[in-house]
Amino acid sequence: MTQHLTAPAPTAPAADTAPGWWRDAVIYQVYPRSFADADGDGMGDLPGIRARLPYLRELGVDAVWLSPFYASPQADAGYDVADYRAIDPMFGTLADAEALIADARALGLRTIVDLVPNHSSDQHAWFRQALAEGPGSPLRERYHFRPGKGTDGELPPNDWESIFGGPAWTRTADGEWYLHLFAPEQPDFNWEHPAVRDEFRSILRFWLDIGVDGFRVDVAHGLIKAEGLPDIGAGEQVKLLGNEVMPFFDQDGVHAVYRDWRALLAEYGDDRVLVAEAWTPTVERTAHYVRPDEMHQAFNFQYLSTYWDAEALREVIDASLAAMRPVGAPTTWVLSNHDVTRHATRFANPPGGTQLRTPGDRALGLRRARAATLLMLALPGSAYVYQGEELGLPDVTDLPDEVRQDPSYFRAAGQDGFRDGCRVPIPWTVEGPSAGFGPGGSWLPQPAGWGELSVEAQTGDPTSTLELYRAALAVRREHPGLGAGQEITWLEAPEGVLAFARPEFACTANTTGAPVRLPAPGRPLLASQGAAPAVAGDGTVELPADTTVWWTV
């Protein structure tokens, strides 16, 4: 049976009510290898991102989050870090990173960088030395090396499985085994070791001194493992998105790490932030990561995983706001990222998880994606936008097997391994090599007609998804009823419709496949599909199918 390791987390200070730029920020995720390529090698890079910063300023976002660009063998697209203080040559140089951060600041954009503390690359100097020195090496204590079970140690130390499929243990040439919750090239650090904690304090200071505004912490729920590394139980399939607490995820010991980091960031002022990628069984557990002396934000994966359904959405919105209220942290809302099928494709299919293999009904998916965007941006708190969302990009579901690079695709029984579909380089122009991604090709092939969805094609078209995002972000920035806060007031609405009010503002979202008539809560401000609907003489309005409308009250 799965072990339920749910001891109460330590008591935190009173709720945090201090102001902060992150409380209502719209943060744009850049996946560097797929955003913009300046040198024509087919791989996105830091100079390419730097050149496109004015586009992000014009789009209306407040901050840019950069996925990893560190020195790495790229076994998992940079989430296997060999040197946390160096830039991988495929992305540029440290000088390029410094210039990008400075340019972003000059444009009024904050910069958040990815931090990967759960594991390193197997090419990290510590791990390479640990292997070379053999059993008994002090360096092995900084990772999880163990003797195996069985007569000759031929069996793994426990029954844990990798998130990417297969055993979470790999045996070395000298007979010991090491733990890797992800790929074998990503050995897990032992966060009980003081040298590991000291090293990451130093890494934080390195990037803070350069000028970053914060860190998105990868696998924030995974650093601490249960004492003794206990078995899970025969026959249990470990899933990253599972609803059980595992002995290697969401252990209460992680919170001491983040309290320490919060104190370190405070030395640099009150505007540096920590953002948790923490997959937890409930939003209540997620709230533990954003208590006033820990992180500032945590991704709301329960919301991301919810289908386009009014009842389900209301339930997760209420639960999210209720969970964050006692700790005073802003709720975050996110629809897509580099690990899941884009929501324009998820919503084009029947409910089926966050990794799908079929394109579904493209027109339906885009209509729902636009409606879901306006709903998300109307909710109190902070929102995250994954690159290409603003273009309405679908997942590329028909990539040939021979071009795939997702490591979980090559390991049996892991995630579906189709994350490459959301990582295809985004289109900037209608024509030209790689639709303007760069002067050459692209590391993943773009589908035919990709340029028709480009920034160039959509700019100036009032019906385009890009112009909808620009309009919505402009309204969000200017309207007093949007952005920060914790509360919404639900309004009466027909089945399948969400309706809520905020100060001087209201939002209605029809998640059904048919028009619905309801009382107009105010004057129409913006609609996700077509022109704002007209209010009839009796004060009612017909809300089109799969449409969200903003109202001035």
N, C-alpha and C positions, 0 to 999 in steps of 0.2 A: 504494500500500500504506500501511496505517497505520504511523506512526512509533512505535517502541518507545523511549520516552525514560525509561530505567530506570537511570540512573546511581546508584551507591550513595549513600544519604543520609549526612550527616555522623555521625561517631561520637558517641554520647551517653554521659553518665556512667553509673555502675553503676545497677542496678535500684533503683527507688524502693520502699522498704519502710516509709516513714513512715505513721502512721495518718492517717485523714481521714474525715470524715462521709460523703463521697461514695462510699466504697469499697463500702458495702452499701446505699446509699440507694435507696428507691423514689421516683421522681420523676414527678410528674403533669403532663402537658402540657395547658395551657389555651390554646385557640384563641380569643382574646378576642371576636371577632365572633359566636361561636356558643356561648358558655358561659352567660351570663346578662345580660339587658337590664334595667337599672334605670329608664331614662327612657321606655320605651315606643316608641322610634322603630324598633324591629325589628332593631336592631343591638346585639350584646353590647357591654359597656363595663366600665371599671375599677370603678365603684361596684357593678355587678352581681357582678363577681368578688369584690370585697371582702366583700359580704354573704354569699357562699357559702363563704368560707374555713372556717367551722366544720364544714361538711360534709366538706371535704377532710381536716381534722384527725381527724374521726370515722372517715373511710374508712381512715386509717392510713398515709397517705403521709408522706414526710419533707421533700419540697421541691416547689415549684411552678415550672414553666417556662412563661413567658409568651411566646407568639408575638408578632410586632411590633405595637406600639401607637403608633409614632412618627408624626409629621406626614407625610402621604403622600397623593398623588392616588389611591391604591388601584388602580393599574393591575394590580398582582399581589397584592391582598389585604394591602397593607402592606409587602411585601418590596421595594417601590420607595420608599426613604426620602428625603424632601425635607429633613428637619431631624432629626438624631439626638438633639437635646437638647430636643425639644418633643413634646408629646402631641397626636395628632390629635384635633380637637374631637369626632369621632364616638365616641371612647373616653373623653373626659373632659379632665382638666387635669393639670398636673404635681403639683399638690397631691393629686389623687386617687391618683396613682402613689405618692407618698410615704406617704400614709395606708395604702394597700394593703400596701406593704412593711413598714411598722411593725406593722400588725395581724397580718400573717403571722408576723413574728418573735415577737410576743407569744403566738401560738398554738403556737410551736415549729416553725414551717414556714420553711424556707429559700426564697429567691426567686432564680430564674435568669431573666435576660431575654435575648431574642434580640438578636444583633448581626449586621448585614448589611454586611460589609466588601468583598465582591467588587464590588458595584455600588451606585450611588445611583439616585434618581429623576432623570428628565430635567428635573424642576422644582427640583432642588438648586441653590442659589445659584451654586456653582462652574460647573456645566454650563450654566446659563442665561447666565452671563457669558462663558463660552468660546464659545458660539454667537454671542452679540452682537458679540464682538470680532473674530471671524473667524480665518482661517488666520494662523498666527504668534503667536496669543495665548498668553501663558505658561500660562493656565488650561487650554488644550488639552493641555498636557503632563501634566496630572493624570489624563487619560483616555487612551484609545487612538484618536487621530485619525490618519488616514492618507489620502494621495492614492489614487485608484482606479487600476486597470489599464485597458488598452484605449487606443484612440486619443485619446479625450477624458476618460479617467478614469471611464468609464461602468460599469466592472466593479468588484466588490468587491476589496479589497486581497488577500484570500486566499479559500480555499474553505471556511472554517469555517461550520458551520451552527448556528443557535440551538437550544438545548435545547427550546424551544417550537415549533420548526419554522421553515423558511425560512432565509435567509441570516443570519449573525451580524453583519451590517453594515448600517447605514442611511446613505444619502447625505444630506448637509445641503444647504441652498439655495445655499451657496457652492461646492459641488462636492466637498468632503472627505467622508470616510466615518468613522463612529465604530463601535467594537466594542460589541456587547451579546450576551453568551452566553445571555441570556434574552429578555425582551420588548424592543422598541425603546425603550420608556420606562425601561429599566434599563441605562444605559451603564456599562460596566466601568471601575473605577478602574485607573490605572497605578500598581501598587505598587512600581515602581522609583523613583518620585518621592518625595523626602524629605518634601514637604508632606503627602502622603497618610498617610505613617507617623506624622508628628507629629499630624495631626488625629485619628487613631484612638487614639493614646495619650491625648489630651485627652478624647475621648469616654469611654474606659474610666474615667478618673479621675472624670468627671462622675457616672456612675452608681454607681461605688464609693463616692463621697462621700455619695450619697443613701442608700446602705445595701444595695445588692444583694449577693447572695452569690456571683454568678458570671454567666457568659455562655455561651449556646449560640451557637456561631459558624457562621452560615449559609454554605454553599458554602466551607468551610474549605480545600478542596483546590483552589480555583480562583484564588486571588489572583495567583499568579505565572504568567506565560505564557512559553513557550520563546522564547529570543532570536531575533529576526527574524520572529516570528510565521509559522512555516513552514506550507505547505500540508499537509493531511492525506492527500489522494489522491482522485482522482475516483471517484465512485460510493460512497464510504463514507458511511453514515448515522450521524450522531452521536447517541448515546443517553446520557442521564445515568447509566443503570444498566449501561452497557457494560462489558466486561471487558478493554478495551484502554486503555493509558495514552495520553492525548491531549496535544498540545502546550499545551493550556490548562488541563489538570487534573493534579493530583498531581505538580507540579514540585518538585524538592528545595528550591528557594529559599523556599518557604513556611515552612520550619522556622525560619529566622532570625527571621521575624516573630513566631512563637509563643514562641520563647525570650525575645525582648524583652518580650512581654506577660506571660509567666510571672514575669519579674523585677519587672515593675511591680506585679502582683497581690501579690507577696510583701511589698511595702511596706505592705500593708493587713492583714498577718497570714497565717497558714498555713491559713486555712479558706475562702478564696475560690477559685473553680474556673473552669476553662475546659473546655468540652465541644465537641468537633469534630463537625460534620456533614461527614464526609469520605467521599465515595463513591470507593473505590479498587478496583483489580482483585483484590486479595487481602487477607486479614486481616493478613498480614505487612506489607504497605504501610500498612495502617491503624495498626499498632503504632508506626510512625515518628512519628505525631502525639502519642503519649502517652509519649514517653520522659521521664525524670525532670525534665528542664529545659524541657519543653514543656507540652502540655495535660495535664489530669488524666484525661479520659475521651474516648472517641470512640464514636459510635453504631456498633453492629454490624449493618450492613445485610446482610451475608452471612447472618446468622441470620434477619433479617426476611424475606429473600427465599426462605427454605427452606420447602418444603411439609411438610405433616403426614405425615411418613414417617420411620420409626425409623432406617433406615440413613443417610438424608441428614442427619437431625438429629444423629446421633452424630458423623458426619464433621465437621459445622460446629462442634459443641461442642468436640470435640477440637482442631480447628484454631484456634479462638478462644482457648482456654485456653493452648495452646502458644505462640501469637503474643504474648500479653500477658505470659507468664511471664518472659522475659528482661528486659523493661523494668519489671516490677513494677507495672504499671497494672492496675486492676480491669477485668475483662471486663464489658461491658454487654450487656443483652438487651432487645430491643424487638420487638413484634409489629405495631404499627400507628403511624401518625402522620398529619399533615394532608396528606401528599402521596401516600398509597397507599390502595388499597381496604382497608377494615377487615377484619381477619383472620376475623371471623365470616362474612364473605361470601367471602373468598378460599378458606377451607377448605370452603365449601359447593359449590365448583366443582372440576372437574378442574384439575390444575396448569396455570396459564396466566399467570404473571407477577404483577405487583403492582397493575395497574390493570385491573379487570374490568368488564364491562357487564351481566352477567347475575346475578340474585339467587341462582341455584342452589337447593340443598336447605337451606332455612332451619334446620330442626331439626338436621340433620347438622352444618351449619356452626357452630351455637351449641354443640353438644356437643363438637366438636373445639376450639372457641375456649376453652371452659372448661378442657378438659384441657391445652391448650397454655399457658394462664395458670399453672396449678399447676406444670407442668414448668419454665417460665421462672423462676418465683419460687423454685424449689428450687435453681437453679444458683448457683454462687458468683459474687459481684460485685454490680453495680447493675442495677436494672430500671427501664424507662420505661413508663408507662401513658398512653395517649392518651385524652383526655376521652371519656366514653361507653363505653369498653371495659368498665368495671365494670357497665354496664347491659346488656351483650351486644348493643349496637346493631349492626345490619347497615348496609352501605352503602345509600344510597337510589339505586337504579340506574335509576329511571324518571322522573327530573327532566325536565320539558319543556325543549326546546332554548332556548326564549325566556327562561328564568330562569337559565341557566347563566352563570357569571362567570369561570370558569377561563380565563386568557388563552391557554393552550395549546390550548384547544378551538377557538379561532378562527383558528389558524394551521396551515396544511397541513403534513403530514409530521413534526409534532412528537410530543410525548407524546400519549397518547390524549385527554387533556383532560377526563377525567372525575373530577378531584379534588374537584369540588363534592359528590360523593356522600358523602364522609366528613366534610364540613363543615356538613351540615345541623344547625341548632341543636338541642341536646340537650333532652330532656323532663324536667321536674321534677315536674309534677303530672299526675294523670289527666285532669282537666278544666281549663277555663279557656283564655284566649287563649294561643296558641303553647305549649300544654302546660306552662305555668308558666315558660317561657323569659323572658317579660316581660309587661307589661300590654297589649301590642299584638300585632302580627303578628311575622313573622320574615323576615329578608332572603332566605333560601332557604325554600321551602315544605316544611313537615313532612308526611310521609305520613299517611294515615288510620290511626287506631289507635296513633299514636306515644305517646300518653299511657299506654297499657297497658304500656310499657317504662320508665316514668318512675321516678324516685327514690321518689316517694310510693307507687307501685304495688308496688315491690319491697321496700321497707323492712319488716322484720319477717317476711318470707316466707322460711323457712329453705331453700326450694328455689331461691330466686332467685339470679341471677348477682351482684347487688349484695352479698347476704349472703355469698356464697362469697368474694368479694374481701375483705370485711371480716374474715371468719374467717381467710383465708389470710394477710393482712397482719398480723393480731394474732399468729398463730403464728410467722410469720417474725421478728417483732420480739422474741419471747420465747424462741424455741428456740435453744439454744447452737450447734446444728449448721448453722444457716442464716445467710445474709448473706455477709460478707466471706470471703476465702480464694481460693485458686487451684485446689485439687485436688478431684477426685471419684474414686471407685473404682467402675469398672464391674462389675456383677454378671452372672452368667450368666442369660440370659433367652431365651425362645422367639423365633423370627423375628417381627419386627414389634413387639417390645416393648423399650423402654428401661428399664434398671434400674441404679441407681447408689446408692452409699452416701456419706454424709458423717458427721462425728462424731455419733453417737447418733441418726442420721437416715438414712432411705432413701426413694427415690422410684421408683415404677414407672409407666410410661406405655404403654398399649396403643394403638398407632396403627392397628390393624387394625379391620375392620368386624365382628369376631366375638369372643365371649368367649374368653379364654385362661387356662388353669390353670398356675400356677407356684408355687414355694415362697414362702411368706410371709416377707419379710425382717424382720418385727417385728410390733409391735402397730399396727393401723390408726389413723391420726390424723385424716386429712381426705381426702375423695374429691371429684373434680370433678363427679360425677354421682350423686345419691342418697346413701343412707347408705353408710358405709364397709363394704366387703365382709367377711363373716364368714370366719374362718380355720377350716378343716376340722380334724377330729381327726388327720389325717395331716400337718398342718402346711402344707398347700397352700391356695391361695385362687384363686377364679375372678375374674379381672379383666375387667370388662365391656368391651364394644367402645368404642373412642375415649374412654378414661377414664384419668385419672391419680390415683394414690393416694399420699399421704404416710404414712410409717411412723415410729414411734419404735422405735429399736433398743436 
